[in-house]
Amino acid sequence: MLCDQKGKLVDIQSREAQLCCRAAGGSNAGHLINFHLLPSGLMNPQCINFIGSGVVFHIPTFFSELKELEEKGLTAVHDRIHVSDRVNVLLDMHMVVDGLEEKELGGIGPCYQTSRARTGIKMTDIFYPEVLEKKVKRLADGYRKRFGELFEYDIEAELAHFDEYRKTMKKYVVDGVSFMTTAQQSDKEIVVEGANALMLDVDYGSYPFVTSSSTTLAGIIGGLTLDPMKITETIGVVKAYTTRVGCGAFKTEDTEEIGTKLQEMGREWGTSTGRRRRCGWLDLVVVKYSNSINYYTSLNLTKLDVLDTFETIKIAIAYKVDGQELDSYPADLQVLERAEVVYNEMPGWQTPTTNAKTYNDLPKKARDYVEYIEKFVGVKIKYIGTGPDREAMIQRP
């Protein structure tokens, strides 16, 4: 089963799974249960967890999150997590460069850049001090030439940290390809969680305001060497309204009363960065576009309860340019800028849905909203989030 975020659904799914995996991204991913790098399956004591080859891996974050889980009373977390030997290691240096370039926080972009330039640090490199030092110094020299005195980085301090990491990481690192091959051949129930949404994909997102990795189904398959023939379920996760962090096209954004209300009621600020998310009405043009790339078997509609007090709810159903409806979400930013949004309006239910347990517990107008979405997109909404609690999730048969 593949899950395109968020952590709560993965947490629920992994209760029945033997293995939970992360395929791409890094410690910039933010989930409701406050994981940034670790797979959400660690919440469940019987589930083994794996960080795949497509992830950029920050060692300090890895250990700090494990420590936090131990302090919360979770058992055997160090024995239930494995890391592919092919991950790219995210250095403190990458974070310094990220700040200078004013891109996404956390060093993800520069780490992927060095990976694609074939100058990055692989997990296997950290176990060979001379190899690691040579590679790190080469990277640092390049950045000093580029940024000059702005590049404030202590290379000796970073290398000294790896003297300890060399000892502590050994028990977690496995041959990533062999690990996943064995898991699939033994027919383990595997849950995979995505790190970022489709519109942040480097190829299919709202470029250039995207992350540096593939956030699609294809990226997940490649990041974990999954057998496509064994994928049984692909769940797309979409909020009952639309949000975005940072710059980039957002056709349904509301910067006044509605957007502020959604932001406050939905607690829309990034788990990793603390930045407030931009908010607006649900954009089904984007959802349908996402489905045309990822081929969802079902959807998880989250935060339905945030819309409980709205008298009228708008849904974007098309973009038009010069009176002509566009076939899909456009790659051309000039066309996107000119596009006018076509909305469908529906009456709000104005009844609390928080912690509703069954579909019939929802008021009829809320069910009408759900059914309109699934009919438009052509995909069944199987899961409905009705609050921040871990159990606040309706599952439809």
C-alpha positions as CSV (number, residue, x, y, z in Angstrom):
1,M,0.0,0.0,0.0
2,L,1.3,3.4,-0.9
3,C,0.3,6.5,1.0
4,D,1.1,10.0,-0.2
5,Q,1.3,11.5,3.3
6,K,0.2,12.3,6.0
7,G,1.5,10.6,9.1
8,K,-1.9,9.9,10.8
9,L,-3.1,7.6,8.0
10,V,0.3,5.9,7.9
11,D,0.1,5.4,11.6
12,I,-3.3,3.8,11.3
13,Q,-2.3,1.6,8.3
14,S,0.9,0.4,9.9
15,R,-0.9,-1.2,12.8
16,E,-1.6,-4.1,10.5
17,A,1.7,-3.8,8.6
18,Q,5.1,-5.5,9.2
19,L,7.1,-2.8,7.4
20,C,6.7,1.0,7.1
21,C,9.0,2.9,4.7
22,R,10.1,6.4,3.7
23,A,11.1,6.7,0.1
24,A,12.2,10.3,-0.6
25,G,12.7,13.7,0.9
26,G,14.3,14.2,4.2
27,S,13.9,16.0,7.6
28,N,11.9,18.8,5.9
29,A,8.8,16.5,5.9
30,G,6.3,17.4,8.6
31,H,3.6,15.0,9.9
32,L,0.8,15.4,12.4
33,I,2.5,13.1,14.9
34,N,5.7,15.2,14.7
35,F,8.0,13.0,12.7
36,H,10.3,14.7,10.2
37,L,12.7,12.0,9.1
38,L,11.6,8.8,10.8
39,P,8.8,6.7,9.3
40,S,5.5,7.1,11.2
41,G,5.2,3.3,11.6
42,L,7.5,3.6,14.7
43,M,4.4,4.6,16.6
44,N,3.4,1.0,16.5
45,P,5.5,-1.5,18.5
46,Q,5.2,-4.4,16.1
47,C,6.2,-2.5,12.9
48,I,9.7,-2.5,11.4
49,N,10.7,0.7,9.7
50,F,13.0,1.5,6.8
51,I,14.5,4.7,5.4
52,G,15.0,4.1,1.7
53,S,17.7,5.0,-0.8
54,G,15.9,8.1,-2.2
55,V,15.9,9.9,1.2
56,V,18.5,12.5,2.1
57,F,19.5,11.6,5.6
58,H,20.5,13.9,8.4
59,I,22.2,11.9,11.2
60,P,21.6,14.4,14.1
61,T,17.9,14.5,13.3
62,F,17.7,10.7,13.2
63,F,19.1,10.3,16.7
64,S,17.2,13.2,18.2
65,E,13.9,11.9,17.0
66,L,14.7,8.4,18.3
67,K,15.5,9.9,21.6
68,E,12.2,11.8,21.7
69,L,10.3,8.6,21.0
70,E,12.1,6.8,23.8
71,E,11.3,9.6,26.2
72,K,7.6,9.2,25.2
73,G,7.7,5.6,26.2
74,L,7.8,3.8,22.8
75,T,9.6,0.5,23.1
76,A,12.6,-0.9,21.1
77,V,12.7,2.0,18.6
78,H,16.4,1.5,18.0
79,D,15.7,-2.2,17.0
80,R,12.8,-1.3,14.6
81,I,14.5,1.1,12.3
82,H,16.9,0.4,9.4
83,V,18.6,2.8,6.9
84,S,19.6,2.1,3.3
85,D,23.3,2.1,2.7
86,R,22.6,4.2,-0.5
87,V,21.0,7.3,1.2
88,N,22.7,10.6,0.6
89,V,24.0,12.1,3.9
90,L,22.7,15.6,4.6
91,L,25.6,17.7,6.1
92,D,25.4,20.8,8.3
93,M,27.2,22.3,5.3
94,H,24.1,21.8,3.2
95,M,22.0,23.7,5.7
96,V,24.5,26.6,5.7
97,V,24.2,26.8,1.9
98,D,20.5,26.5,2.0
99,G,20.3,29.6,4.1
100,L,22.5,31.5,1.6
101,E,20.4,30.4,-1.3
102,E,17.2,31.3,0.5
103,K,15.5,28.1,-0.6
104,E,13.5,25.6,1.4
105,L,14.7,25.1,5.0
106,G,16.7,22.1,6.1
107,G,19.4,21.6,3.5
108,I,17.3,19.4,1.3
109,G,17.9,21.3,-1.9
110,P,21.7,21.6,-1.7
111,C,22.0,17.9,-0.7
112,Y,20.0,16.8,-3.7
113,Q,22.1,19.1,-5.9
114,T,25.3,17.5,-4.8
115,S,23.8,14.1,-5.3
116,R,22.8,14.8,-8.9
117,A,26.3,16.4,-9.5
118,R,27.8,13.2,-8.2
119,T,29.7,15.0,-5.5
120,G,27.5,14.1,-2.6
121,I,28.2,12.0,0.5
122,K,26.7,8.5,0.5
123,M,26.1,6.6,3.8
124,T,28.9,4.2,2.9
125,D,31.4,7.1,2.7
126,I,31.1,7.9,6.4
127,F,32.8,4.7,7.4
128,Y,36.0,5.7,5.6
129,P,37.5,8.8,7.3
130,E,39.9,9.7,4.5
131,V,37.2,9.3,1.8
132,L,34.8,11.4,3.8
133,E,37.3,14.2,4.6
134,K,38.3,14.4,1.0
135,K,34.7,14.7,-0.3
136,V,33.6,17.2,2.4
137,K,36.6,19.4,1.8
138,R,36.0,19.4,-1.9
139,L,32.4,20.5,-1.4
140,A,33.5,23.2,1.1
141,D,36.1,24.6,-1.3
142,G,33.5,24.9,-4.0
143,Y,31.1,26.7,-1.8
144,R,33.8,29.1,-0.5
145,K,34.6,30.1,-4.1
146,R,30.9,30.7,-4.7
147,F,29.9,32.5,-1.5
148,G,33.2,33.9,-0.2
149,E,33.0,35.2,3.4
150,L,29.3,34.6,3.5
151,F,30.0,30.9,3.8
152,E,30.5,30.5,7.5
153,Y,31.1,26.8,8.1
154,D,33.4,24.9,10.5
155,I,34.6,21.9,8.5
156,E,36.7,20.4,11.3
157,A,33.7,20.5,13.7
158,E,31.5,18.6,11.2
159,L,34.2,16.0,10.5
160,A,34.7,15.5,14.3
161,H,31.0,14.6,14.6
162,F,31.4,11.8,12.1
163,D,34.0,10.2,14.4
164,E,31.0,9.4,16.7
165,Y,28.5,8.7,13.9
166,R,30.9,6.1,12.4
167,K,30.3,4.0,15.6
168,T,26.7,4.7,16.2
169,M,25.3,4.3,12.7
170,K,26.6,0.8,12.0
171,K,23.7,-1.1,13.7
172,Y,21.1,0.7,11.6
173,V,22.6,0.6,8.1
174,V,21.6,-2.3,5.7
175,D,21.9,-3.1,2.0
176,G,18.8,-1.2,0.9
177,V,18.2,-3.2,-2.3
178,S,18.6,-6.6,-0.6
179,F,16.5,-5.5,2.4
180,M,13.5,-4.5,0.2
181,T,13.9,-7.5,-2.1
182,T,13.7,-9.9,0.9
183,A,10.7,-8.0,2.4
184,Q,8.7,-8.2,-0.9
185,Q,9.6,-11.8,-1.5
186,S,8.4,-12.8,1.9
187,D,5.0,-11.0,1.2
188,K,5.3,-8.6,4.1
189,E,2.5,-6.1,4.4
190,I,4.4,-2.9,3.5
191,V,3.2,0.7,4.1
192,V,5.0,3.5,2.3
193,E,4.6,7.2,3.2
194,G,5.4,10.1,0.9
195,A,7.2,13.1,2.3
196,N,5.8,15.9,0.1
197,A,2.7,16.6,-2.0
198,L,2.5,16.2,-5.8
199,M,2.6,20.0,-6.4
200,L,6.1,20.0,-4.9
201,D,7.4,17.4,-7.3
202,V,10.5,18.6,-9.2
203,D,9.0,17.6,-12.6
204,Y,5.3,17.8,-12.2
205,G,4.8,20.4,-9.4
206,S,4.5,24.2,-9.7
207,Y,8.0,24.6,-10.9
208,P,10.3,26.3,-9.9
209,F,8.6,26.5,-6.5
210,V,9.1,22.9,-5.7
211,T,11.3,20.6,-3.7
212,S,14.3,18.8,-5.1
213,S,13.0,15.2,-5.2
214,S,10.4,13.2,-7.0
215,T,7.2,13.1,-4.8
216,T,5.2,11.0,-7.2
217,L,4.4,7.3,-7.3
218,A,7.3,6.8,-9.6
219,G,9.6,8.5,-7.2
220,I,8.4,6.2,-4.4
221,I,9.0,3.1,-6.6
222,G,12.5,4.2,-7.5
223,G,13.4,5.3,-3.9
224,L,12.6,1.9,-2.5
225,T,13.0,-0.5,-5.5
226,L,9.4,-1.5,-5.2
227,D,7.9,-4.1,-7.5
228,P,5.1,-2.2,-9.3
229,M,3.2,-5.4,-9.8
230,K,2.9,-5.9,-6.0
231,I,1.4,-2.5,-5.2
232,T,-2.2,-3.2,-4.1
233,E,-3.3,0.3,-3.0
234,T,-2.3,3.9,-3.6
235,I,-4.0,6.4,-1.3
236,G,-3.9,10.1,-2.1
237,V,-4.2,12.4,0.9
238,V,-5.9,15.8,0.3
239,K,-7.3,18.4,2.7
240,A,-10.9,19.5,2.5
241,Y,-9.5,22.9,1.5
242,T,-6.2,23.8,-0.1
243,T,-2.9,25.0,1.5
244,R,0.6,25.8,0.5
245,V,3.8,26.8,2.3
246,G,6.0,29.5,0.7
247,C,5.9,30.9,-2.9
248,G,4.3,29.4,-5.9
249,A,1.0,29.4,-7.9
250,F,-2.1,29.1,-5.7
251,K,-5.2,29.9,-7.8
252,T,-7.7,29.5,-5.0
253,E,-5.8,31.3,-2.3
254,D,-7.8,33.7,-0.1
255,T,-5.7,36.3,1.6
256,E,-8.5,37.9,3.5
257,E,-11.3,36.6,5.8
258,I,-11.7,33.1,4.5
259,G,-8.0,32.3,4.2
260,T,-7.3,33.7,7.7
261,K,-10.2,31.6,9.1
262,L,-9.0,28.4,7.5
263,Q,-5.5,29.1,8.7
264,E,-6.5,29.6,12.3
265,M,-9.2,26.9,12.6
266,G,-6.9,24.4,10.7
267,R,-3.8,25.3,12.7
268,E,-2.0,25.8,9.4
269,W,1.6,26.3,10.2
270,G,4.4,24.0,9.2
271,T,5.5,21.2,11.6
272,S,9.1,21.4,10.5
273,T,9.5,25.2,9.8
274,G,6.7,26.9,11.8
275,R,5.8,28.9,8.7
276,R,2.2,29.7,8.3
277,R,0.5,28.1,5.3
278,R,-1.4,30.0,2.7
279,C,-5.0,28.8,2.6
280,G,-7.9,28.8,0.2
281,W,-10.8,26.8,-1.2
282,L,-10.4,23.2,-2.3
283,D,-8.9,23.1,-5.9
284,L,-10.2,20.0,-7.7
285,V,-8.2,20.9,-10.8
286,V,-5.1,20.2,-8.8
287,V,-6.5,17.1,-7.2
288,K,-7.6,15.6,-10.6
289,Y,-4.2,16.5,-12.0
290,S,-2.5,14.7,-9.1
291,N,-4.6,11.6,-9.8
292,S,-3.6,11.6,-13.4
293,I,0.0,11.2,-12.4
294,N,-0.3,9.0,-9.3
295,Y,-3.3,6.8,-10.2
296,Y,-4.9,6.7,-6.8
297,T,-7.1,3.8,-5.8
298,S,-8.7,5.8,-3.1
299,L,-8.4,9.2,-1.3
300,N,-8.1,10.3,2.3
301,L,-9.9,13.6,2.8
302,T,-8.5,15.3,5.9
303,K,-9.6,18.1,8.1
304,L,-13.3,18.0,7.1
305,D,-14.2,19.4,10.5
306,V,-12.3,22.7,9.7
307,L,-15.2,23.6,7.4
308,D,-17.9,23.0,10.0
309,T,-18.9,26.7,10.5
310,F,-18.9,27.9,6.9
311,E,-22.3,28.9,5.5
312,T,-21.1,28.5,1.9
313,I,-18.2,26.4,0.6
314,K,-16.6,27.0,-2.8
315,I,-14.8,24.3,-4.9
316,A,-12.6,25.1,-7.9
317,I,-13.6,22.8,-10.7
318,A,-11.9,24.4,-13.8
319,Y,-9.4,27.0,-15.1
320,K,-10.4,29.1,-18.1
321,V,-8.2,31.2,-20.4
322,D,-9.9,33.5,-22.9
323,G,-13.2,31.7,-22.2
324,Q,-11.7,28.3,-23.0
325,E,-11.4,25.6,-20.3
326,L,-8.0,24.2,-19.9
327,D,-7.6,20.4,-20.2
328,S,-5.4,20.1,-17.2
329,Y,-3.1,22.0,-14.8
330,P,-0.8,24.0,-17.1
331,A,3.0,23.9,-17.1
332,D,3.2,27.4,-18.7
333,L,3.3,29.9,-15.8
334,Q,2.1,32.7,-18.1
335,V,-1.0,30.7,-18.9
336,L,-1.5,29.8,-15.3
337,E,-1.3,33.5,-14.3
338,R,-4.0,34.4,-16.8
339,A,-6.3,31.6,-15.9
340,E,-9.6,32.3,-14.2
341,V,-11.0,29.9,-11.7
342,V,-14.4,28.4,-12.1
343,Y,-16.1,27.6,-8.8
344,N,-19.0,25.5,-7.7
345,E,-20.7,26.6,-4.5
346,M,-22.2,24.3,-2.0
347,P,-24.1,25.0,1.2
348,G,-22.1,24.4,4.4
349,W,-23.4,22.0,7.0
350,Q,-22.8,24.3,10.0
351,T,-22.8,21.3,12.4
352,P,-19.9,19.9,14.3
353,T,-18.2,16.9,12.8
354,T,-15.2,16.7,15.0
355,N,-14.5,13.1,16.1
356,A,-17.4,11.6,14.0
357,K,-16.8,7.9,13.9
358,T,-18.9,6.7,11.0
359,Y,-19.9,8.1,7.6
360,N,-23.5,8.3,8.6
361,D,-22.5,10.4,11.7
362,L,-21.8,13.2,9.2
363,P,-24.6,15.7,8.4
364,K,-26.0,15.2,4.9
365,K,-24.5,18.4,3.5
366,A,-21.1,17.2,4.6
367,R,-21.7,13.8,2.9
368,D,-22.8,15.7,-0.2
369,Y,-19.5,17.6,-0.2
370,V,-17.5,14.3,0.1
371,E,-19.5,12.7,-2.7
372,Y,-19.2,15.7,-5.0
373,I,-15.4,15.5,-4.7
374,E,-15.1,11.8,-5.4
375,K,-17.5,12.0,-8.4
376,F,-15.5,14.9,-9.9
377,V,-12.1,13.2,-9.4
378,G,-13.3,9.7,-10.2
379,V,-11.8,8.2,-7.0
380,K,-13.5,6.9,-3.9
381,I,-12.9,8.8,-0.7
382,K,-12.2,5.9,1.7
383,Y,-10.9,7.8,4.7
384,I,-12.2,11.1,6.2
385,G,-10.3,13.0,8.8
386,T,-12.5,14.6,11.4
387,G,-10.1,16.2,13.9
388,P,-6.5,16.2,15.2
389,D,-6.8,13.2,17.5
390,R,-5.0,10.1,16.5
391,E,-8.3,8.1,16.2
392,A,-10.3,10.9,14.4
393,M,-10.7,9.1,11.1
394,I,-13.7,7.7,9.4
395,Q,-13.1,4.6,7.3
396,R,-15.7,3.8,4.6
397,P,-16.1,0.2,3.4
